Amino acid sequence: MTTDVITPARTLRAGFIGGGFMAAVHSRAARAAGAKLAAGTSSTSDRAAETAERLGLDRAHATVDDLMADPSIDVVHVCTPNHTHAEFARAAIEAGKHVVCEKPLATDATDAAALAALAAERGVVAAVPFVYRFHPMVREARARVARGDAGELLSVDGRYLQDWLAAPSDDDWRVDAAAGGPSRAFADIGSHLVDLVEFVSGDRITRLCAQTRTVYAERARHDAITTEDLVAVLVELSGGAVGTLLVSQVAPGRKNGLTLELAGTRASVRFEQERPGRLWIGRVDSSEVVERDRARLAPDAARLALVPAGHPMGYQDAFNGFVADAYAAIGGAEPEGLPRFADGLRAVRVTEAVLASARLGTWTEVPE
């Protein structure tokens, strides 16, 4: 496998729906991938104009329909509240455009499955930004597990802890089920953790037992909140490993504490997103820290290591790698590990299994 960075075959023209934090992240990644930032739209025509100026887009469209009707746009980035994702992604596909849709792909599995089927039927590239796959050391962990360095996998310990909603005065549209969907913490960040578990291990979660908790039913601007603040999950994997997953948006001091540790019969492998340039490899007689060094990494990890060893890489770099691979796929390439709508559907199905298990108080099978 080549260690060269995959680049699009031609200059793509990108359109953006939404004007918040994620639209800024997507636009920076599109620019880094060499795309033309053609147009954008938002909730109002005035906000669309402000967003276009702030993000450096060529022009603003007053409505989503206007953007979809623009024949010059090749790929649409959906960066809006969760409840709109399915509608806008479907519109982009039906307009013959490729699409990059923020997760969750949809707020229920029926809509997510319909989108994955429609994208396959129309032959468009449809991707979901599970971007933590694009940290070079995640790819290195995956390569080491795949070649048997860890031995037979026995256990998984995964955590995704944040504190941005730790106080009742903290609020956001995501706490509202009407805008964010029936799940919040798990759909928002737990989906990333599950994606990493399955991507790195190569195994699927087959069944799970979950408990959720809504710590604050009232916040600064919302009351009668039903979406969860934290989730604890026991999981079984298809290869026989068992594991625990803890997801929280109310863990004081944890900003973006995404960690994954896989333990096998030979070794353990640990990745920490807040220290993304290294892996911890644990063995009975000794342990080691493996630093990101392109010359010493597996090929698929090395191609994503864009700066010399010792120079930090982070979240935006991972996002840039994801968008570059999505654009390369539009050009006909087949980049390894690109998360597509099928992966978005998978995340929605696991989320629904978590909610069902918590509601029923039982182990729940995760459908394929």
N, C-alpha and C positions, 0 to 999 in steps of 0.2 A: 504494500500500500504506500502511496506517495506521502511524503511529509509536507508537500507544498500546500499552501492555503488555497482552498477552492474559491474561485472568483466567478461571478456571472459571465456568461458568454457575450452579453451585450448590455448596454445601459438601459436599465428599467426605469419606468416612470411610476412613482409611488404616490398613492393617495392615502389620507389619514382621516379617520373618523374619531373625533374626540380631541380634547385640548388640555388634558391634565398631565399628571406626572408620567404616566405610561406612554402617552403620545410623544412626550419629549424624549423618552428613552428609545422608543421605536424610531423616531426621526433621526436621532444621532446614529443609530445602528444602520439605518438605510443610507445615510450620507457616507458612512464609513465603508459601506459595501459598494459605493460608486453609483448609487441610484440618483435619479433626478427627482427632487422633492416637488412634485408637480402641483398638488392641490390638497386642500383639507376642508373639512366641514365640522361643525360642532352643534351644540344644542340650539343656538340662535345664530342669525346671520352676523350680528355684531361680534359675538364670541368667535365665530369662524374667522372673521377678519382679523381680530386680535391674535388668534392662534397662528394664523398664517404669517403674520408679521413677526411674532415671537419665535416661531420655529424655523423661519426662513423658507416658507413654502412659496411657490411661484404665485399662487392665487388661492382665493377662498371661494368655495361654493356655498350658496345660501342653504341648501338642503342636502340630505343624503341622496335623494333621488337625482339631484343635479350631478353629484359626484359620480354616481353609478352610470349615468348617461354620458359621461365624458369619455369619448373613444380613445383618448390619448393615454389613459391610465391603464397600466398593466397589472398592478398588484395593489390591493386595498388592505390597509392595516386597521383592524377594529380595536379601538382603545377606549371603550365606553363602559358604563356600568353593566354588571353581569346580565341583567334581565333583557338587555338589547342584543347580546352577542349573537344568538341564533338568528334573529331577524336580519341583522346586517350581514352576517356571513352568508346566509342564504341569498340575499339580494346580490352580493358580489359574485357568487358562483353563477347565479342565473344571468348576470350581465356578462358572463364569459371572462371574468377577471380571476386571477389568482388571489389568495387571501391568507393573511396572517392574522389570526384571531386570538385575542387575550383569553386566558383561562378564567373561569370554567368555560369550556366551549358552549355549553348550554346549562340551564338550571335543572334539567331533567334528562334522563337517559334516552327517552323517546326522541326528543329533538336532536340530541347529540348524534344518535344513530342515523337519523334522517340526513343530517348534514354530512356525515362521513360517507354515506351511500351516494348522496348527490355529487360530492366532490369527485368520487371515483367514477361515477357515470359520466360526468362532464369532462374528465381528464385534466382538471386543474390541480395545481399544487396548493394544498391547504394545510397550513402548519400552525401549531400551538406552541407558544414560547415556554417550554420547560427548559429554561436556559441553563440551569445548574448542570445539565449534561455537558455543557460546553466549557466548563473549567477543565484545563488540561489534566489536572490530577484526579478528577472524576474518571476521565477516560483511562488514566493509568491504573486506577483501582479496578476498573472493569476488566482491563486487559490481564491484570495479575490474577483476578479471580477466574477468568475464563481459561487461562492456561494452567490452572490447578495449583498456583502458589499457596493458596489458603487451605487446600485440601477440600474435603467434603464440608459444605457449609452446615453449621450446627445452629447458629443463632444470629439474630439481627437486633441491634439496638439503635433506634432512630429517634431524633428529637428535632423539632422546629419550634423554637421559643422566641417570642417577641414581647415587647412591653408597651407598644404604642397605644393600647387600649386598657392599660393597667388601672386607671382611675375612673370613677364614674363620670368625671367631667370630660373625659376623652370621648370623642364621638366622630362618626363618619357615616356616609350613606351606606356603607357595607353592613352596618348592624341591622338595617331594615330589610326584612325578608322580601318585601315587594321589589326592591332594587337589586339586592345582592343574591337572592335565592334562599332556599330553606337552610342551607349550611353556610356558615361564614368562615370560622377558623380552619376547618378541615378543607373546604372547597378552595379557600384562598391559599393557604400555605401547606396544609396537610397533603394536598395533591402533589406538590413539589416533592415532598418527602417520599410518598409512595412511588412516584415516578423514579426517584433515585434508587430506592430499594430494588425495584424490578429491573431497572436499567443496569445497575452495577452487578447484581447477583445473577441476572439471567433467568430468574425464576419469577413466577406469578404468585401473588397472594391468592390463595384458594378459599380461605374462610377466615373470619375474624369475629372478635367479641369486643364491643366498644362501650364506653361510658362517656357521655358529654355533660357539660355543665355551663349554664348561663349564669355568670357571677353577678352581673348587673342587668336587671330587667329594665332599669331606667337609666338613661344617660342625659347629657346636656340638652339634646334636641330630640330624643326619641324615648318613648315609653312602651310598655308591653312588648319588650324585645324577646324574641324567641330563638334567635340564632345563637350558636354556642360560642363561648369565650375560650373553652379548652376541651380537649378530647384525649382520652387514653384508650389505646387499642392493643389487644393481643392478636397476633397474626400467625397463620401457618402458611408456609410457602410450598410450592409444588415440588421442590426438591427435598422436602423433609425438614427444613430449618423452621424454627419457631422464633418469634420475636415480640418486642414491645415497641410501640410508637407513642410518643407524647407530643402533642401539638397545643400550643398556648399563645394567645395574644395578650395575656395578663401576667407575664413573668417579669417582675421588676429587674431591671439591669440587663436583660437580654434583648439586644437590638435586632439581630438577625441570626440567631443561634441555630443554624441548620447543621446537624452532625449525623453521620452515619457510620456505624461500626459493624462489620461482618466478622464473625468468628468461625473458623473452620478447624479441621483436625490438625492442620499444620501451622496455621498462623491466623492472626487477626489483622484486618485492614480498616483503618479509621480515616475518614475525611471530615474536616471542619471548614464550613463555608467562610467563616470569619478569618481563617488562616488558609486560604485556598492554594497557596503555593507549595504545600507539603502534604505527605501522607505519613501516618504512623503505622508501622508494621510491627506487630507484637508476636514474639515467639517465647516458648518456655524458657530457653536458655539465654536469650538476649532479645532486645528490641532495637529498632532503628527508626530514624526519621529520614524519609526520602524527599529531597528538595526537587522542585521543578527545574529540570535542566534538559532542554530539547535534545541534546546529544545522547542522553541516557534514558529517554522515555520510549514507550511503545509508539509505533508510527502514528496511530490515530490521536494519541495524546500530543505528540511532538508537533503535528500540523497546526494545533490550536495554541501552541506556545509561541507567541508572536514577538516577545522581547527576550533579551538575554537573561540567563539565570541570575537571580539576585535582584531583578527589577520587578516590582509588584505588578500583578494583573488582578482584575477584580470583576465586579458584577457587569459593568458596561462592556468590558472585553468579552465576557461570556455571551452577553446579548448580541454583541456585534458578530460573534462567531455563528450564532444561531441564524441571524438574518442573512449573513453571507451564504450559509449553506442553503437556506430557503430560496434565495435568489439563484444560486447555482442550480438547484433542482428545476427551477423555472426554465433555465437554459438547457436542460436535458441531462444534467449530471445526476448521480445517485449518491449523495453524501451519506456516509455512515452515521447512523444514529439521529437523523433528522426527525423530531417529533411531529407527527402529522395528526390529522383529525381522528384517526383511529386511536391514537394515544390520548387525545382529548376525551374521546368517548370512554376509554378505559378509566380515566380519572373520575368521570361522572359516575360510572358504575360502582367504583370503590366507595365514593362518597355516599351514594345511596345505600350501599350495604352497611356503612358505618351508622347512618341515621336509623336504618331499620333495626340494627342490632341494639342500639342504645334505647330505642323506643320499646322493643320487645323484651329486652334483657336476656337475649340468647345469642349463641353463636349463629352467624349468618354466612351462607355461601356467597362468594363473589362470582357472578356470571361472567363467562367469556363473551 
